[in-house]
Amino acid sequence: MNIEEFYPLFLQADKVTIDSRKIASNDIFMAFSGGNFNAATLAQKAVEDGALAVIVEQKEYEDKDRNIFYVSSTLEFLQALAIHHRNQLQIPVIGLTGSNGKTTTKELIHAVLSQQFNVQYTQGNLNNHIGVPLTILSIKPEHEMAVIEMGANHQKEIEFLCKICRPNIGYITNFGKAHLEGFGGFEGVIKGKSELYDYLKSHHQTILVNENDPIQIEKTKGYTPTITFGKETSDFQFNLFSEEHFVGLQYGDIKLLSQLTGEYNFTNLCAAVSLGLHFGIDQEKIKSAIEHYTPTNMRSQVVKKNAITLVLDTYNANPSSMAASLKNFVTFEGSKTIIIGDMLELGEESEAEHTSILALAHSLNFEGIITVGKNFKNINPAGTAFYNTDELIEYLKSNKIQSDNVLLKGSRGISLEKVIDFI
């Protein structure tokens, strides 16, 4: 089965899925093989459940009469189908990456642009070599633009994802100490994320630039076309303000107060508003989009639980985002306890970075410091430190936190959100 032959069938489908549990009538099921499971064994059942077509990578499961087709690699076929589909699209595609704030920025951009356009965008965290193709394949004729998040933890990954999504506008949120092990240090992070710039430049596409970021300025110096924000000479100028725990943005006479905590979210707001203004969206509609966006994904999320204010930032963590979270949290009124989890994928720099974050936490004089994970435990065995969240939960059952505010911040693998019910 080749892409050109299959594409007309794809156009008839409602969606493409790789999850056999989510197959609905008129879907295309891409059956992936894994070490412990072969999804091709579900091909016949998928058709019986209403699947329009199934792609398998074991010849013995092929049944062309039932639209079960063999390919040598399901993954490569998925990616090639996405590339072919992208080549047919005539809509603007906005691609973004960065060390911190990708998902929040993507959500904000979608909220703003959706005020005027029918926008498809990356759902959840589907930002890798499988998620990006699935997002591209979810773009329908009614969509007028798309926002694609691209994640990476090693060199050449963004370069590859750009070949799939072919962004017309690109934005790098920032360059931070994330995935240091895979990228080979901070300079590797800069090089890897800048692959988005390399693609945009080589294809004469537009770059969105935060001109308060010296790395972004250096990497885009002399290049056009750009959309810029951050300085008096930029295309768009914004002022920061805050009320209570929340960060806001002022543009001219318009003030937009978000439901996000942390000044580090200011540039995320700036990026979304800049694109809204660039595409001619009414300022009042932009204001409404920002003020009604409610974070629900454990990123910069503020919730009340009993009499305690919880700051939930448990989806990811690296030294850059951890330091920013701690410095923001110290500004909260009342007593404060932090529960911080290990920062993963730091390689040889892990011990030094965890030591630095713990020293920062102590310097900020929080009433309580609780750590979770072996990295923090190893450097601070005498502290209130636990190897995992289950140990912490047992502790919290008989040691109630008395602070007015509690921050939970850690890498996804630590699963700090499990302790919320015990605070």
Salt bridges, closest charged atoms under 4 A:
ASP19 OD2 - ARG21 NH2 2.98
ASP27 OD2 - LYS15 NZ 2.52
ASP49 OD2 - LYS45 NZ 2.86
GLU62 OE1 - LYS59 NZ 2.85
GLU107 OE2 - LYS106 NZ 3.18
GLU149 OE1 - LYS106 NZ 3.83
GLU157 OE1 - HIS154 ND1 3.29
GLU159 OE1 - LYS156 NZ 3.37
GLU291 OE2 - LYS287 NZ 2.91
ASP313 OD2 - LYS409 NZ 3.38
ASP342 OD1 - HIS354 NE2 3.81
GLU345 OE1 - HIS179 ND1 2.94
GLU353 OE2 - LYS177 NZ 3.20
ASP390 OD1 - LYS418 NZ 3.60
GLU394 OE2 - LYS397 NZ 2.92
GLU417 OE1 - ARG412 NH2 2.66
